[in-house]
Amino acid sequence: MKFRSKIIDKRILSNDTIVLVLEKGSISFKAGQYIVLSFPNEKEAREYSVYSGENEPNLEILLKTLPEGSFSMRLGDLNVGDPILIDGPFGYFVMKPDEILSKPHVFVASGTGISPFRSYIQTYPQMHYSLLHGIRTVNDRIEPENYDPHKLKYCISREESVYFNGRVTDYLIKYKISQEAIYHLCGNSAMINDVTNILEASGIKPENIRTEVFF
Ligand SMILES: Cc1cc2nc3c(=O)[nH]c(=O)nc-3n(C[C@H](O)[C@H](O)[C@H](O)COP(=O)(O)OP(=O)(O)OC[C@H]3O[C@@H](n4cnc5c(N)ncnc54)[C@H](O)[C@@H]3O)c2cc1C
């Protein structure tokens, strides 16, 4: 279902990361799905995972603006009140209802790949989860106040800090991999391939590894 929405708020998190708050209209989505955005009267469109929870009054997306990209910079330049077309929701990166509360979940994200996990956690706050977030610097942390600090592990690859120094793959190799958990991976394809290989080599069954590739 395609409809005309508008920007109702904008949270600028850093020089290249923004949360856009969009009018939800009558859209109903499952946490983990994405929407397709386009500008009025234009054909070009891009996919964005929904960052907000299923029951929140607005629709939020987490946007990284890429100077080399044709779409994300323009999206990031939109102001409150500007129109935007929303199509969707689409996608199958949703949690299985019978597993949400009965299984432990490990969420592994790189960069903006944290977006569907934020939606899961907002929607199902009682679930048993841990979230590994791979970012380059401490300043790349994205709204940490949304997560229980005991469940959120930062893997910081480009600077020393109080957090784990290295990539999510280094973290998984160093610490014990739970055999009971369902693994959900989201972000760039290199990370997803590397993490999948590590998990499978540790005995995790392919059906317990769920993935969403952004690029
Ligand atoms: C299912 C799905 C969900 C997505 N959800 C999000 C989301 O929640 N937030 C978001 O910012 N983007 C998301 N993306 C990516 C988004 O659709 C666009 O590709 C992105 O905004 C870049 O568009 P662009 O035209 O500016 O640059 P393009 O010319 O399309 O891309 C330029 C290059 O930037 C890199 N790139 C693309 N996206 C990212 C990113 N998010 N972070 C770092 N590098 C990137 C790629 O290497 C790409 O080749 C998602 C993509 C898919 C397929």
The ligand as an SDF file (V2000), in Angstrom:
LIG
                    3D

 53 58  0  0  0  0  0  0  0  0999 V2000
   15.9540   -4.4180    3.2770 C   0  0  0  0  0  0  0  0  0  0  0  0
   16.8140   -3.1700    3.3810 C   0  0  0  0  0  0  0  0  0  0  0  0
   16.6920   -2.3670    4.5200 C   0  0  0  0  0  0  0  0  0  0  0  0
   17.4950   -1.2130    4.6410 C   0  0  0  0  0  0  0  0  0  0  0  0
   17.3900   -0.4590    5.7800 N   0  0  0  0  0  0  0  0  0  0  0  0
   18.1710    0.6380    5.9310 C   0  0  0  0  0  0  0  0  0  0  0  0
   18.1090    1.4000    7.1530 C   0  0  0  0  0  0  0  0  0  0  0  0
   17.3610    1.0670    8.0860 O   0  0  0  0  0  0  0  0  0  0  0  0
   18.8970    2.5070    7.2320 N   0  0  0  0  0  0  0  0  0  0  0  0
   19.7410    2.8940    6.2080 C   0  0  0  0  0  0  0  0  0  0  0  0
   20.4220    3.9210    6.3530 O   0  0  0  0  0  0  0  0  0  0  0  0
   19.8310    2.1700    5.0690 N   0  0  0  0  0  0  0  0  0  0  0  0
   19.0640    1.0700    4.8960 C   0  0  0  0  0  0  0  0  0  0  0  0
   19.1330    0.3480    3.7210 N   0  0  0  0  0  0  0  0  0  0  0  0
   19.9570    0.8640    2.6210 C   0  0  0  0  0  0  0  0  0  0  0  0
   19.1340    1.9020    1.8180 C   0  0  0  0  0  0  0  0  0  0  0  0
   18.1060    1.2460    1.0940 O   0  0  0  0  0  0  0  0  0  0  0  0
   19.9860    2.6720    0.7890 C   0  0  0  0  0  0  0  0  0  0  0  0
   20.7210    1.7500    0.0240 O   0  0  0  0  0  0  0  0  0  0  0  0
   20.9530    3.6450    1.4690 C   0  0  0  0  0  0  0  0  0  0  0  0
   20.2050    4.7010    2.1240 O   0  0  0  0  0  0  0  0  0  0  0  0
   21.8960    4.2830    0.4380 C   0  0  0  0  0  0  0  0  0  0  0  0
   21.1560    4.9030   -0.5890 O   0  0  0  0  0  0  0  0  0  0  0  0
   21.8850    6.0040   -1.5130 P   0  0  0  0  0  0  0  0  0  0  0  0
   21.0930    6.1680   -2.7660 O   0  0  0  0  0  0  0  0  0  0  0  0
   22.1790    7.2340   -0.7260 O   0  0  0  0  0  0  0  0  0  0  0  0
   23.2710    5.3590   -1.8710 O   0  0  0  0  0  0  0  0  0  0  0  0
   23.5490    4.1740   -2.9160 P   0  0  0  0  0  0  0  0  0  0  0  0
   24.1270    4.7500   -4.1420 O   0  0  0  0  0  0  0  0  0  0  0  0
   22.3480    3.2900   -3.0200 O   0  0  0  0  0  0  0  0  0  0  0  0
   24.6570    3.3670   -2.0690 O   0  0  0  0  0  0  0  0  0  0  0  0
   25.9930    3.8080   -1.9570 C   0  0  0  0  0  0  0  0  0  0  0  0
   26.8070    2.7660   -1.2140 C   0  0  0  0  0  0  0  0  0  0  0  0
   26.6270    2.9880    0.1930 O   0  0  0  0  0  0  0  0  0  0  0  0
   26.7120    1.7570    0.8960 C   0  0  0  0  0  0  0  0  0  0  0  0
   25.5430    1.6950    1.8240 N   0  0  0  0  0  0  0  0  0  0  0  0
   24.2100    1.5400    1.5190 C   0  0  0  0  0  0  0  0  0  0  0  0
   23.4630    1.5920    2.6420 N   0  0  0  0  0  0  0  0  0  0  0  0
   24.3160    1.7850    3.6680 C   0  0  0  0  0  0  0  0  0  0  0  0
   24.1370    1.9240    5.0850 C   0  0  0  0  0  0  0  0  0  0  0  0
   22.9050    1.8500    5.6570 N   0  0  0  0  0  0  0  0  0  0  0  0
   25.2580    2.1150    5.8490 N   0  0  0  0  0  0  0  0  0  0  0  0
   26.4890    2.1780    5.3030 C   0  0  0  0  0  0  0  0  0  0  0  0
   26.7240    2.0510    3.9640 N   0  0  0  0  0  0  0  0  0  0  0  0
   25.6550    1.8580    3.1570 C   0  0  0  0  0  0  0  0  0  0  0  0
   26.7630    0.6540   -0.0980 C   0  0  0  0  0  0  0  0  0  0  0  0
   28.0920    0.1880   -0.2090 O   0  0  0  0  0  0  0  0  0  0  0  0
   26.3520    1.3180   -1.3820 C   0  0  0  0  0  0  0  0  0  0  0  0
   26.9480    0.6980   -2.4690 O   0  0  0  0  0  0  0  0  0  0  0  0
   18.3760   -0.8290    3.5880 C   0  0  0  0  0  0  0  0  0  0  0  0
   18.4750   -1.6410    2.4390 C   0  0  0  0  0  0  0  0  0  0  0  0
   17.7080   -2.7930    2.3470 C   0  0  0  0  0  0  0  0  0  0  0  0
   17.8530   -3.6530    1.1040 C   0  0  0  0  0  0  0  0  0  0  0  0
  1  2  1  0
  2  3  1  0
  2 52  2  0
  3  4  2  0
  4  5  1  0
  4 50  1  0
  5  6  2  0
  6  7  1  0
  6 13  1  0
  7  8  2  0
  7  9  1  0
  9 10  1  0
 10 11  2  0
 10 12  1  0
 12 13  2  0
 13 14  1  0
 14 15  1  0
 14 50  1  0
 15 16  1  0
 16 17  1  0
 16 18  1  0
 18 19  1  0
 18 20  1  0
 20 21  1  0
 20 22  1  0
 22 23  1  0
 23 24  1  0
 24 25  2  0
 24 26  1  0
 24 27  1  0
 27 28  1  0
 28 29  2  0
 28 30  1  0
 28 31  1  0
 31 32  1  0
 32 33  1  0
 33 34  1  0
 33 48  1  0
 34 35  1  0
 35 36  1  0
 35 46  1  0
 36 37  1  0
 36 45  1  0
 37 38  2  0
 38 39  1  0
 39 40  1  0
 39 45  2  0
 40 41  1  0
 40 42  2  0
 42 43  1  0
 43 44  2  0
 44 45  1  0
 46 47  1  0
 46 48  1  0
 48 49  1  0
 50 51  2  0
 51 52  1  0
 52 53  1  0
M  END
$$$$
